[in-house]
Amino acid sequence: MARHLITSAIPYINGIKHLGNLVGSQLPADLFARYMRARGNEVLFLCATDEHGTPAELAAAKAGKPVADYCAEMHHVQAEIAKGFNLSFDHFGRSSSPQNHALTQAFAGRLADMGLIREVVEEQVYSNADGRFLPDRYIEGTCPNCGFDSARGDQCDNCTKQLDPTDLIDARSTISGSTDLEVRETKHLYLRQSELKDDIATWIGSKHDWPLLTTSIAKKWLTDGDGLQDRGITRDLDWGIPVKKGADDWPGMEGKVFYVWFDAPIEYIASAQEWVDAGKGTDWERWWRTDKGADDVTYTQFMGKDNVPFHTLSFPATILGSQEPWKLVDYIKSFNYLNYDGGQFSTSRGRGVFMDQALDILPSDYWRWWLLSHAPESSDAEFTWENFQTDVNKDLADVLGNFVSRITKFCRSKFSEAVPEGPDYGPAEDALIADLTTKLAEYETHMAAMEVRKSAADLRAIWVLGNEYLQSVAPWTTFKTDPDQAAMQVRMGLNLCRLYGVLSSPFIPDASAEILAAMGASDATWPDDIASAVTVLQAGHAFTVPEITFRKITDDERTQWAEKFAGTRD
């Protein structure tokens, strides 16, 4: 049994996330976690809400609530929506947790002891209208790299370049919109990432199996311009983790907090401590400390491409710089963007379908299947209502749902609600078993490699093989002349229903459970071989005919939803 540590990029607390956020990290991470559990591996799947920094303060101010209250409320909301999408986190933590406070301060103290923290008196943007410094997302302007006119003070969403507020052209306050800005001096702490450039470059260079998207972004920031630069890790904000050196005060840093992108990745580790403290698990260190057993753990991170620089450079700099036996990531699965009907999804601009709205329209399996089967792996992908309707109706309703409905109803009408007997499988069934064996091997290979779209195509092909078998042998025709032969064909079809329930569980867990329950299948273990898997349900085994597993989306519904979600959230 292998051990897999899996983390999804932690979502900002500032509101409900959209479908692009979901497919860019949490959903494919859940797919992989479910698959690894199904194969009998030990899995720890962690996520959390990212609750510090300007996004939290701005959202709380907009909601008219104290920031701590807002974060607690939105953590609950995001946790419930995650349950709605069947995201199987072992723990869904909070970056504002006491565990993350202590661990972040401990890392900072350790890095200072290693000579990797320096104090810098720097110039930052100050808003006279707002009476405060404007770090990170309190300031927007034009990106000096690509010309995007809504770049933030920490990063440009368009080209992913890491920025400082003073880099922006025609800067403005996101609080008041004021352009009455000036540059003032303030003192901050910097992580000396430049001292770790060679170590990070060697580490990244050893990851030959990483996706091209991940390595290309990482190497770009290692080599562009002057290469890896020292990075500020503190901010002039009220909300966040107070700057301390371990448990001790840090002279000169009173009233400052750690930069959200310093403390947020550390929450991956802290969430494991939260998991233990919540009574859900034991011994978190065996997952995170190589001196405590984590050397045999495979650690995989899932994220959108905009998060890659921080996860391949800044967070590894924290880990490597500490020179402590923390577990480094083994594989980073990154994704491009999912666009919405000719434009971009955007939480801050309210464009696109959001996770709560999606669940109000249709059950989660509809969304899980479409999003995963269109995951933006090699390039950006596009959500349109037409494609969504077409693919859901074809794949889920016509292929999988129709197969289960047709064979169970036929058996009930011609035999009973029990598996019929008939003779042993013949040449047609042997050929089907051989085809399924080949396709299952491809499915398993692609799932293990986290090739999401290929895995979805393989699973659909497995469903199609069952439909093609039924069309070929036509038990409804065979029954007229050879009921025993038809009984055998139906027995195969019912066993395929159980098999499909097992194999589909990582993608569509609710439908999988529904199919397995209808088949009365107590054995839902992953098949060792197809020949055995299609004989699990023996003659006389009782089943029920499920209700419609998947219904079709109508043209009227598609038109209505396209108009309702034209790009602006209410």
Legacy VTK file of the C-alpha trace (Angstrom):
# vtk DataFile Version 3.0
C-alpha trace
ASCII
DATASET POLYDATA
POINTS 570 float
0.000 0.000 0.000
1.521 3.297 -1.140
1.052 6.530 0.795
-0.155 9.643 -1.026
-0.277 13.161 0.368
-2.492 15.319 -1.851
-3.146 19.037 -1.543
-5.259 21.413 -3.581
-4.357 25.075 -3.876
-6.247 26.722 -1.067
-9.013 29.085 -2.241
-9.226 32.679 -1.104
-11.870 33.354 1.501
-13.303 36.295 -0.474
-16.563 34.772 -1.615
-17.829 31.673 -3.346
-15.571 30.283 -6.046
-16.506 29.793 -9.691
-16.267 26.673 -11.851
-12.885 27.750 -13.206
-11.450 27.700 -9.684
-13.026 24.302 -9.073
-11.587 22.558 -12.133
-8.197 24.232 -11.709
-7.352 22.582 -8.401
-9.915 21.059 -6.027
-11.839 18.846 -8.431
-8.899 17.104 -10.174
-7.237 16.717 -6.779
-10.383 14.968 -5.545
-10.411 12.738 -8.636
-6.855 11.627 -7.921
-7.513 11.147 -4.197
-10.583 9.012 -4.873
-8.708 6.921 -7.407
-5.771 6.342 -5.093
-8.100 5.284 -2.275
-9.981 2.983 -4.659
-6.688 1.281 -5.506
-6.104 0.536 -1.841
-3.574 3.249 -1.079
-3.353 5.322 2.087
-4.322 8.907 1.274
-4.270 12.197 3.170
-6.134 14.823 1.137
-5.897 18.352 2.523
-7.250 21.757 1.613
-8.142 24.944 3.479
-9.371 28.488 3.077
-6.767 31.192 2.488
-7.953 33.825 4.951
-5.265 36.505 5.188
-4.194 39.425 3.074
-6.121 42.090 1.263
-8.759 39.812 -0.341
-10.127 38.984 3.100
-10.059 42.586 4.342
-11.659 43.985 1.213
-14.396 41.353 1.114
-15.176 41.816 4.808
-15.369 45.574 4.389
-17.707 45.180 1.427
-19.897 42.838 3.497
-19.837 45.267 6.433
-18.519 42.648 8.855
-15.460 42.298 11.081
-12.877 40.389 9.098
-12.623 37.520 11.617
-16.404 37.018 11.559
-16.480 37.204 7.773
-13.749 34.580 7.432
-15.445 32.197 9.856
-18.728 32.549 7.989
-17.190 32.066 4.551
-15.128 29.092 5.669
-18.367 27.367 6.651
-19.962 28.337 3.322
-17.027 27.050 1.281
-16.856 23.833 3.326
-20.548 23.142 2.700
-20.229 23.803 -1.031
-17.230 21.468 -1.137
-19.428 18.783 0.404
-22.034 19.542 -2.248
-19.488 18.723 -4.940
-18.400 15.583 -3.077
-14.859 16.844 -2.542
-13.461 14.164 -0.260
-11.061 16.227 1.848
-9.762 14.468 4.919
-9.605 17.939 6.415
-10.612 21.380 5.184
-8.632 23.770 7.326
-8.136 27.493 7.836
-4.968 29.498 7.307
-6.024 31.656 10.276
-5.785 28.648 12.600
-3.597 28.746 15.724
-1.602 25.886 14.210
-0.724 27.971 11.159
0.096 31.006 13.267
2.608 29.015 15.314
4.109 27.153 12.355
4.490 30.278 10.195
6.235 32.119 13.025
8.447 29.081 13.618
9.481 28.964 9.952
10.284 32.675 9.993
12.425 32.280 13.087
14.259 29.327 11.604
14.931 31.145 8.325
16.252 34.120 10.289
18.560 31.810 12.236
19.834 30.448 8.912
20.676 33.968 7.746
17.953 33.990 5.088
15.873 36.902 6.360
16.951 40.492 5.934
15.335 43.740 7.020
14.733 46.241 4.265
13.652 49.846 4.391
11.662 50.152 1.212
9.393 52.517 -0.568
5.733 51.584 -0.800
2.628 53.246 -2.094
0.685 55.265 0.453
-2.847 56.530 -0.147
-3.467 59.980 1.264
-7.206 59.527 0.760
-7.279 56.270 2.717
-4.595 57.178 5.259
-2.680 53.902 4.859
-0.156 51.963 2.846
-1.572 50.020 -0.091
0.008 46.565 -0.214
-0.881 43.874 -2.722
-4.533 43.900 -3.676
-5.293 47.296 -2.233
-3.815 48.687 -5.409
-4.472 48.075 -9.092
-2.987 49.520 -12.236
-1.437 48.670 -15.582
1.008 45.778 -15.723
4.465 46.966 -16.829
5.074 43.606 -18.468
2.004 43.004 -20.647
-0.061 46.193 -20.418
-3.083 44.553 -18.711
-4.983 47.463 -17.131
-6.305 45.620 -14.058
-3.126 44.079 -12.686
-2.951 43.742 -8.908
-0.139 44.859 -6.651
1.149 41.322 -6.164
0.618 39.663 -9.545
-0.817 40.219 -12.994
-3.695 37.822 -13.695
-3.103 38.172 -17.421
0.601 37.238 -17.732
1.139 35.779 -14.197
4.145 38.060 -13.562
4.869 38.611 -9.868
4.722 42.315 -9.073
5.192 44.837 -6.306
2.710 47.716 -5.918
5.355 50.228 -6.957
5.722 48.421 -10.290
2.232 49.357 -11.468
1.583 52.092 -13.995
-1.310 54.537 -13.368
-1.917 52.967 -9.967
-5.152 53.499 -8.038
-6.494 52.503 -4.624
-8.964 49.601 -4.657
-10.464 50.990 -1.449
-11.422 54.457 -2.632
-10.335 54.515 -6.267
-8.111 57.444 -5.433
-5.053 58.160 -7.521
-3.733 60.554 -4.834
-0.891 58.210 -4.046
2.657 58.765 -2.948
5.661 56.633 -2.086
6.762 56.462 1.548
9.358 54.479 3.445
8.440 51.466 5.572
10.487 48.571 6.965
9.834 44.957 6.003
11.362 41.494 6.081
12.631 39.833 2.922
13.271 36.147 2.317
16.653 35.874 0.617
15.438 33.633 -2.182
18.389 34.627 -4.341
20.679 32.699 -1.978
18.668 29.565 -2.733
18.487 29.923 -6.503
20.952 27.123 -7.273
19.260 24.735 -4.823
15.832 25.452 -6.291
17.109 25.195 -9.872
18.684 21.812 -9.111
15.475 20.619 -7.459
13.267 21.749 -10.342
15.728 20.304 -12.843
15.354 16.886 -11.228
11.602 16.824 -11.883
11.707 15.335 -15.360
8.138 14.000 -15.161
6.458 17.284 -14.269
3.942 18.755 -16.728
5.480 21.144 -19.235
3.157 23.896 -18.010
4.593 23.618 -14.496
8.269 23.474 -15.410
8.065 26.160 -18.097
6.565 28.676 -15.654
9.045 27.763 -12.915
12.081 27.986 -15.182
10.841 31.261 -16.632
10.905 32.926 -13.220
14.278 31.388 -12.434
15.926 32.762 -15.549
14.026 35.884 -16.636
15.809 39.151 -15.955
18.048 38.840 -12.911
16.554 35.498 -11.965
15.084 34.568 -8.600
14.777 37.691 -6.461
14.497 38.211 -2.740
10.842 38.515 -1.773
9.088 40.548 0.885
7.318 38.355 3.443
5.651 41.032 5.605
2.949 43.594 4.986
1.437 46.694 6.616
-1.961 45.168 7.351
-4.156 44.662 10.416
-5.381 41.161 9.576
-2.913 38.297 9.417
-0.314 36.392 11.377
1.688 38.804 13.577
5.367 38.989 12.713
7.290 37.051 15.333
10.506 35.097 15.442
9.097 31.841 16.675
7.369 32.740 19.946
9.471 35.884 20.402
8.700 39.417 19.321
10.576 40.763 16.310
11.926 44.225 17.140
10.930 46.811 14.572
8.149 44.644 13.143
5.438 45.628 15.598
2.025 46.002 13.982
2.981 44.110 10.830
1.809 40.725 9.618
3.298 38.046 7.405
2.569 38.252 3.697
-0.284 35.967 2.752
1.855 34.125 0.220
4.346 33.285 2.965
1.823 31.855 5.413
-0.711 30.331 2.972
1.437 27.416 1.694
2.559 26.662 5.253
-1.137 25.985 5.927
-0.753 22.782 3.906
1.360 21.490 6.780
-0.669 23.171 9.504
-3.893 21.669 8.155
-2.477 18.225 8.915
-1.973 19.360 12.508
-5.548 20.644 12.506
-6.660 17.242 11.179
-5.068 15.520 14.163
-6.251 18.109 16.695
-9.806 17.707 15.377
-9.615 14.004 16.231
-9.749 12.881 12.594
-6.283 11.368 12.403
-3.093 10.650 14.273
0.575 11.471 13.835
0.586 14.229 11.226
4.387 14.288 11.190
4.582 10.928 9.428
3.115 12.750 6.412
5.263 15.881 6.563
8.573 15.094 8.257
11.062 12.862 6.462
12.664 12.025 9.814
9.252 10.772 11.013
8.395 8.474 8.101
7.380 10.881 5.325
10.273 9.769 3.148
7.999 7.064 1.701
5.145 9.515 0.983
4.401 10.720 -2.545
3.276 14.344 -2.297
1.203 15.801 -5.145
-0.071 19.369 -5.434
-2.877 20.558 -7.739
-3.207 24.191 -8.801
-3.982 26.694 -11.527
-1.083 28.086 -13.513
-1.229 31.441 -11.707
-0.183 29.683 -8.493
2.814 27.875 -9.988
5.497 30.531 -9.275
4.778 30.538 -5.549
4.643 26.739 -5.284
7.771 26.081 -7.353
9.863 28.979 -6.014
8.713 30.736 -2.839
7.312 27.819 -0.824
10.217 25.499 -1.761
12.576 28.333 -0.734
10.912 28.319 2.685
11.264 24.554 2.992
14.796 24.277 1.605
15.985 27.342 3.470
14.884 25.930 6.818
17.264 22.986 6.339
14.811 20.944 8.366
13.441 17.550 7.266
10.173 18.776 5.777
8.585 16.892 2.891
8.989 18.630 -0.471
6.401 18.192 -3.197
7.087 15.336 -5.625
4.699 16.336 -8.408
2.856 19.540 -9.278
-0.151 19.132 -11.534
-0.989 22.553 -12.919
-3.870 23.662 -15.110
-4.572 26.395 -17.608
-7.715 28.512 -17.351
-11.302 27.542 -17.999
-12.950 30.454 -19.769
-16.638 31.264 -19.712
-18.561 31.692 -22.937
-16.101 33.923 -24.735
-14.559 35.612 -21.660
-12.868 34.854 -18.368
-14.345 33.552 -15.146
-13.571 36.094 -12.442
-14.494 36.057 -8.764
-13.647 39.716 -8.291
-15.620 40.779 -11.370
-18.527 38.387 -10.830
-18.286 36.753 -14.247
-19.375 33.151 -14.821
-21.182 30.349 -12.999
-20.302 30.028 -9.336
-20.236 26.791 -7.384
-23.383 27.417 -5.356
-25.302 28.450 -8.470
-24.175 25.326 -10.298
-25.515 23.093 -7.523
-28.831 24.948 -7.605
-29.172 24.007 -11.282
-28.087 20.369 -11.383
-26.574 17.712 -9.085
-22.810 17.712 -8.717
-22.105 14.708 -10.962
-23.241 16.599 -14.040
-20.687 19.313 -13.324
-17.952 16.961 -12.168
-18.148 14.951 -15.379
-18.205 17.883 -17.760
-15.475 19.843 -15.997
-13.109 16.893 -15.636
-13.681 15.657 -19.178
-12.815 19.180 -20.383
-10.051 19.927 -17.883
-7.759 22.708 -19.216
-4.548 20.697 -19.190
-2.640 21.436 -22.392
-4.360 24.756 -23.106
-7.160 26.983 -21.884
-10.629 25.457 -22.213
-13.997 27.064 -22.862
-17.295 26.521 -21.095
-20.363 27.080 -23.240
-23.896 26.068 -22.435
-24.239 24.353 -25.809
-21.236 22.102 -25.178
-22.363 21.416 -21.639
-25.820 20.322 -22.778
-24.506 18.220 -25.659
-21.867 16.366 -23.656
-23.993 15.745 -20.580
-26.860 14.418 -22.673
-24.618 12.234 -24.802
-22.134 10.888 -22.260
-24.163 10.635 -19.074
-27.740 10.216 -20.268
-27.351 8.343 -23.580
-24.259 6.235 -22.881
-24.077 5.420 -19.155
-27.588 6.167 -17.934
-29.293 4.525 -20.871
-27.182 1.383 -20.523
-28.085 0.889 -16.863
-31.749 1.704 -17.437
-32.134 -0.480 -20.505
-30.577 -3.661 -19.140
-32.222 -3.514 -15.707
-35.674 -2.786 -17.126
-35.340 -5.521 -19.739
-34.339 -8.067 -17.118
-37.248 -7.111 -14.909
-39.728 -7.387 -17.764
-38.491 -10.719 -19.170
-37.034 -12.489 -16.130
-37.310 -10.850 -12.688
-35.450 -8.442 -10.441
-32.743 -11.027 -9.972
-29.752 -11.968 -12.090
-30.801 -14.711 -14.526
-28.715 -17.834 -14.994
-28.219 -19.035 -18.553
-25.090 -20.747 -19.927
-21.448 -19.734 -19.497
-20.105 -16.738 -21.368
-19.325 -17.364 -25.031
-17.128 -15.855 -27.774
-18.884 -12.469 -27.815
-18.428 -12.112 -24.084
-14.785 -13.217 -24.261
-14.140 -10.567 -26.900
-15.824 -7.958 -24.715
-13.702 -8.998 -21.731
-10.552 -8.640 -23.837
-11.559 -5.164 -25.035
-12.474 -4.079 -21.520
-9.167 -5.387 -20.199
-7.243 -3.305 -22.715
-9.257 -0.178 -22.032
-9.093 -0.605 -18.254
-5.301 -0.758 -18.439
-5.286 2.506 -20.385
-7.683 4.060 -17.883
-5.507 3.052 -14.938
-2.351 4.311 -16.657
-3.848 7.703 -17.391
-5.405 8.033 -13.930
-2.096 7.243 -12.238
-0.401 9.835 -14.457
-3.096 12.425 -13.613
-3.998 12.836 -17.279
-7.526 13.904 -16.532
-9.074 14.322 -19.975
-7.564 11.087 -21.264
-8.875 9.282 -18.194
-12.376 10.610 -18.836
-12.162 9.499 -22.470
-11.065 6.035 -21.343
-13.955 5.739 -18.893
-16.445 6.820 -21.521
-14.969 4.251 -23.913
-15.533 1.582 -21.260
-19.181 2.616 -21.044
-19.437 2.553 -24.847
-18.132 -1.015 -24.997
-21.100 -2.143 -22.923
-23.547 -0.375 -25.199
-21.904 -1.829 -28.280
-22.107 -5.294 -26.736
-25.827 -4.946 -26.079
-26.437 -3.633 -29.571
-24.472 -6.518 -31.033
-25.968 -9.431 -29.100
-29.428 -7.817 -28.809
-30.836 -9.875 -25.905
-34.326 -8.520 -26.621
-34.141 -10.264 -30.001
-32.307 -13.342 -28.713
-34.998 -13.831 -26.079
-37.568 -14.631 -28.756
-35.703 -17.748 -29.908
-33.243 -18.588 -27.123
-34.251 -17.304 -23.681
-31.318 -19.066 -21.984
-28.812 -17.307 -24.220
-30.575 -14.019 -23.588
-30.369 -14.689 -19.843
-26.584 -15.037 -20.096
-26.334 -11.792 -22.062
-28.442 -10.015 -19.460
-26.254 -11.461 -16.705
-23.245 -9.921 -18.417
-25.061 -6.580 -18.730
-25.966 -6.505 -15.044
-22.392 -7.306 -14.066
-21.257 -4.477 -16.314
-23.557 -2.150 -14.363
-21.751 -3.087 -11.151
-18.375 -2.728 -12.865
-19.320 0.714 -14.173
-20.365 1.753 -10.691
-16.921 0.840 -9.381
-14.863 2.346 -12.197
-16.902 5.558 -12.371
-16.665 6.377 -8.666
-13.730 8.848 -8.898
-15.557 10.924 -11.517
-19.236 10.681 -10.556
-19.446 9.397 -6.965
-23.186 9.937 -6.463
-24.196 8.078 -9.619
-21.681 5.372 -8.816
-23.209 4.852 -5.378
-26.693 4.853 -6.898
-25.759 2.183 -9.445
-24.005 0.008 -6.888
-26.957 0.287 -4.491
-29.411 -0.634 -7.255
-27.294 -3.673 -8.110
-27.185 -4.702 -4.459
-23.388 -4.772 -4.769
-21.670 -5.215 -1.433
-18.319 -5.663 -3.194
-17.191 -2.377 -4.687
-13.460 -3.084 -4.748
-11.413 -2.107 -7.783
-11.178 -5.081 -10.179
-7.992 -7.118 -10.383
-9.129 -8.492 -13.728
-12.202 -8.017 -15.899
-12.969 -11.728 -16.273
-13.561 -12.014 -12.535
-15.280 -8.639 -12.274
-18.060 -9.606 -14.704
-18.952 -12.710 -12.694
-19.396 -11.085 -9.276
-23.190 -10.964 -9.537
-24.243 -14.592 -9.661
-27.580 -16.025 -10.778
-30.299 -15.244 -8.278
-28.661 -12.063 -6.984
-31.376 -9.459 -6.393
-31.259 -5.954 -7.863
-33.605 -3.032 -8.331
-34.237 -0.806 -11.321
-32.844 2.630 -10.459
-34.664 5.840 -11.098
-33.291 7.883 -14.005
-29.585 8.100 -13.236
-29.117 11.108 -15.484
-31.809 13.191 -17.106
-31.296 15.168 -20.278
-30.910 18.932 -20.321
-33.611 20.481 -22.475
-33.125 23.227 -25.035
-35.356 25.513 -22.990
-33.213 24.980 -19.902
-30.036 25.652 -21.851
-31.467 28.918 -23.210
-32.728 29.978 -19.801
-29.405 29.311 -18.077
-27.399 31.039 -20.787
-29.495 34.164 -20.271
-29.489 33.957 -16.480
-25.719 33.540 -16.196
-24.650 35.889 -18.939
-21.591 36.923 -17.005
-22.611 38.888 -13.943
-23.385 37.434 -10.541
-26.324 38.975 -8.696
LINES 1 571
570 0 1 2 3 4 5 6 7 8 9 10 11 12 13 14 15 16 17 18 19 20 21 22 23 24 25 26 27 28 29 30 31 32 33 34 35 36 37 38 39 40 41 42 43 44 45 46 47 48 49 50 51 52 53 54 55 56 57 58 59 60 61 62 63 64 65 66 67 68 69 70 71 72 73 74 75 76 77 78 79 80 81 82 83 84 85 86 87 88 89 90 91 92 93 94 95 96 97 98 99 100 101 102 103 104 105 106 107 108 109 110 111 112 113 114 115 116 117 118 119 120 121 122 123 124 125 126 127 128 129 130 131 132 133 134 135 136 137 138 139 140 141 142 143 144 145 146 147 148 149 150 151 152 153 154 155 156 157 158 159 160 161 162 163 164 165 166 167 168 169 170 171 172 173 174 175 176 177 178 179 180 181 182 183 184 185 186 187 188 189 190 191 192 193 194 195 196 197 198 199 200 201 202 203 204 205 206 207 208 209 210 211 212 213 214 215 216 217 218 219 220 221 222 223 224 225 226 227 228 229 230 231 232 233 234 235 236 237 238 239 240 241 242 243 244 245 246 247 248 249 250 251 252 253 254 255 256 257 258 259 260 261 262 263 264 265 266 267 268 269 270 271 272 273 274 275 276 277 278 279 280 281 282 283 284 285 286 287 288 289 290 291 292 293 294 295 296 297 298 299 300 301 302 303 304 305 306 307 308 309 310 311 312 313 314 315 316 317 318 319 320 321 322 323 324 325 326 327 328 329 330 331 332 333 334 335 336 337 338 339 340 341 342 343 344 345 346 347 348 349 350 351 352 353 354 355 356 357 358 359 360 361 362 363 364 365 366 367 368 369 370 371 372 373 374 375 376 377 378 379 380 381 382 383 384 385 386 387 388 389 390 391 392 393 394 395 396 397 398 399 400 401 402 403 404 405 406 407 408 409 410 411 412 413 414 415 416 417 418 419 420 421 422 423 424 425 426 427 428 429 430 431 432 433 434 435 436 437 438 439 440 441 442 443 444 445 446 447 448 449 450 451 452 453 454 455 456 457 458 459 460 461 462 463 464 465 466 467 468 469 470 471 472 473 474 475 476 477 478 479 480 481 482 483 484 485 486 487 488 489 490 491 492 493 494 495 496 497 498 499 500 501 502 503 504 505 506 507 508 509 510 511 512 513 514 515 516 517 518 519 520 521 522 523 524 525 526 527 528 529 530 531 532 533 534 535 536 537 538 539 540 541 542 543 544 545 546 547 548 549 550 551 552 553 554 555 556 557 558 559 560 561 562 563 564 565 566 567 568 569
